[in-house]
Amino acid sequence: MKKTILCILSSLPLTAVADVTLPKVITSNMVLQRDAPITIWGWADVGEKVTVTLGPLSDPTTATAETDVEGNWKVTLPKRGLGEALSLTVEGRNKISLNNILMGDVWLCSGQSNMEWGISRSENPKEAIAAANHPNIRLFDVGKVASKTPLKDIAKGSGWKVCTPESMAKTGTSGGFSAVAYYFGKYLQEEMKDVPIGLLDSSWGGSKIEPWTTAAGWASVPQLADEYNRIKGIDPKKVKTNNQSKSAALYNGMVHGLSPLQIKGTLWYQGESNRAEGPHYHYRKLALVNGWRKIWGEDMPFYFVQLAPFGYPKDKNPEILPIFWQAQQRSAEEIPNTGMAVTIDVGNPKNIHPLQKAQVGKRLALLALKHTYDKGVLADSPTYLSHEIKSGKVTVKFQNTGGGLVASDGNVLRGFELAGADGQFVPATEVSISADSVILSNPKLPAPTKVRYAWSNTPNVNLASKEGLPVPAFQSK
């Protein structure tokens, strides 16, 4: 009799039964974007009903969904403002309970190694780590995975961590959590103590901009039509490996799985691997921004870092960085709702990873405070506005000068050069400064026609606003 029963059971079809699951980015301790519809999503058995409840016991909100033919489900909960810590329960065949969830602002931080660079590799690491007790800052590190096709979930993730010395030191793969992202969040918190900040670090050292860019982004920029057509013609099935240098490979593996999550904005620190492209980099940046804004909104804030000086030993062109800096400057001027943190004063000619990540994070935070949060702070570096030539002297006017232009180190201004009709630049030997202008001359050049500043891969310059924001390189036309 027993043998008969076993035989009958073994002949029955086996049906896979899957627990309700959540994406790796939805965990306890997370920050959900305030004042925006809240999307919670995941996977379960086909046709399974899923119930999601968010909130304190005194004010919960609930929504239900049924999985589609591929087992996907998604609910949208009403927006919430700042308030007490929340719990999240997701219930289907099984039940998931998460806690200590805050409503606040979520920032996606991406790029290559200078964004990835951890707190233990920045300036004064022991003191910085010891002071990293910020209960309202939450950290999440996205694991490095390239993919030929968009992944419905990121393959690796740290889970959300409350910012503590331990989590700062251990979250991330390059010496702790991203120092730039952390300092950005820290300075935001100093100005907005009641707003929790969620920092999502999705970066990969050495990466170019292309693998972070979506096909829709490429298609949006006419100047990249040839490259878009080439990418469009690639069959993912014929690509043998998940190569992190391929177009969209890092978007597919490290960003797409985050796309249902609402965010406040994006930080971007990248370009070292694209520096040889010069002016063309602007169009690549435009494609990146356009592609991401199709996901997170056309007005999504996008703040980025201008590369710091560095003496790239393999580069034969001593002007490769100034030309690239101009492309970055153009992006800041022409792409709406963007801003650029200038770092010409924090570079190290012998270290491609400057230690002064606190300055970088603070300057990004200033941009966000002014342009996203409408705080009355000076955030933008002074930039070249115009110049006038009269009687052998060149008067250069600047905008965004704040409390006035100064020599940041108290010495004579350095880094200005003048050229005549022959186009050969020589140092400006006579320099005077006022609140918004610099007057330049060289007795050996009686008829200057052009002016430039910091036009070198490793400039040693000192012009800044009184508030300490440095003037970036420029060259007049």
Buried (B, 14 or more C-beta within 10 A) or exposed (E): EEEEEEEEEEEEEEEEEBBBBBBBBBBBBBBBBBEBEBBBBBBBBEEBBBBBBBBEEEEBBEBEBEBEEEBBBBBBBEBBEEEEEBBBBBBBEEEBEBEBBBBBBBBBBBBBBBBBBBBBBBBEBEEBBEEBEBEBBBBBBBBBBBBBBBBBBBBBBBBBBBBBBEBBBBBBBBBBBBBBBBBBBBBBBEBBEEBBBBBBBBBBBEBBBBBBBBBBBBBBBEEBEEBBEEBEEEEEEEEEEBEBBBBBBBBBBBBBBBBBBBBBBBBBBBBBBBBEBBEBBBBBBBBBBBBBBBBBBEEBBBBBBBBBBBBBEEBEEEBBBBBBBBBBBBBBEEBEBBBBBBBBBBBBBEEBBBBBBBBBBBBBBBBBBBBBBEBEBBBBBBBBBEBEBEEBBBBBBBEBBBEEBBBBEEEEBBBBBBBBEEEEBEBBBEBEBEEBBBBBBBEEBEEBBBBBBBBBBBBEBBBBBBBBBBBBBBBBE
